[in-house]
């Protein structure tokens, strides 16, 4: 089963990675899991198989799930009501569409990045130093730049 072309929800939970084979039978569905050759029969709407709508390249995007920025997202698979966030070397995560916010990262545009770099340089030159010779503005901008250029 191609895990990038369909999303399998069983009882509302993403089970795509554990399903070896699915066989729709009218309004029911037979499922064979990767862990066992046994066929499981599910009635009615307990199984939903969603087809891939589009693949989205996360470069230049900021992905937020339930208010938390996501990092190391290699591909966003759009299944309509659900997104799957593919991450190399890590577990693929699935979320209902309403829990995911995808925004364009303005710092990928040269004109915006130039402005940000100007403020970063200005912050480095302005001496708002506290404690152990820490420049407050430079530290804030350095942390902002790291988060702004990554997709979490």
N, C-alpha and C positions, 0 to 999 in steps of 0.2 A: 504494500500500500504506500502510495506516495504521500508523505506527510506534509509536503508543501503545496499540494493541490486540493486537499480537502481537510476539513476540521470535523472531528467526530465528537459530539457531545452526548454523553449517556447520563441520564438523570441530572442534566444541567451542568455536568463536570466535563472538562476536556479530557478525553481518553485517547486522543489521536495516537500518542506515542506507544500505547500499550495494545493497540488493536492491530492484529495481523491481517484480518479479512472481515469485510462487512458485506452482507447479502440482504438487501431490502426485499421483503416479501409482502407486497401490498401495503397495509398500514402497520406492519410489524417489521422486525429486522433481526437477522441472525448475526451474531458477532463471534469471531474466533480471536482470542487474545494471544499475544506472543508467548505468554507463559504456559499455555495449555492447549492441547488440540481439541478440547471440548467445545461444542457449539452452544452458545447461550442465546436464548430466544427472548427478545424484548417486545412488549406489546405497545401499541399506540404511539404516543408522542414521546416515549422515553429516550428514543435515539433520534438525534438530528445530525444530518450530514450536510455541512455547508461547503459550497464550492468556492474556490479562490476567485476573488474579484480582480485583485491587482497586487503586484509586488511594489513596495515603496522603498526606495533607497533612502536611508536615514541621514545621509551626508547633508549637512546644512539644515538639519531639523533638530528641534528640541522635543523630546518625548517625555511626557509626564504621565504617571499613572497614580491616580488618587492623590495628586498633589506632590508626589515624589518623582524627581527627575531620574530617568533610567540611563545608565551608561552601557557601553559596549554592545549596542544593538547593531547587528550586522544587516538585518533585513526586517522589514515590517510586512507581514502578510495580511492583507485585508480580505476578510471573509464576510463582509457586510456588517452583520451585528456584532462581530468579534474581530479582534486583532490578535495575531500571534507575533510575538517579538522573538526573532531568531538571534541567538547569541552564540558565537563560536566557543566551544569548550565549556559551555554552560547549558543549563536546562532552558528549553524554549518555553516562554511564558505566554499564556492566553488570557485576554481580558475582554469583558464586554465593552463595546465601543464607547458607551457613555462614561466609562472610567478612564479613558485614554484621551489625552490632549496632545495634539501634534501641532507644533508651531514652527514657522520659518525662523532660523537663527540669523538675525540681521548682521551679525559680525562676519558672516561669510561673504558679504558684499564689500567690495574694495572701498567704496566711499564711506561706509559706516565704520569699517575697520580702521581707516585712516583717522577718523574722528576719535575713536576709542584709543588708538595709539597716541594721539596728541594729548589726550587727557591723562593717559598713563605716564607719559614723559613729564607733563606738567606736575603731576603728583609726585614724581620722583625728585623734581627740582624744589618743590615747596617743602619746607622743613617743618612738618608737624610731627615732631619726634616725641615719643614717650618712653618711659622705662629704660630698657636696654638698647637705646638708640634705634628703636623701631619706628619707621616712617609709616604713620597710620594710613595715609592715602595710597601709598605704594602697595602696602599689604592688602588693602581692600580691592584695589584694581587688579592686582596679580591674581587673587582668588576669583574675582569676577571673570577675568579673561579665561582662566582654566575651565570654569563651569560653562561659560558661554560657547566655547569651541568644542565641547564634547556633547554627545548625545547619551543620556543616561538611560 
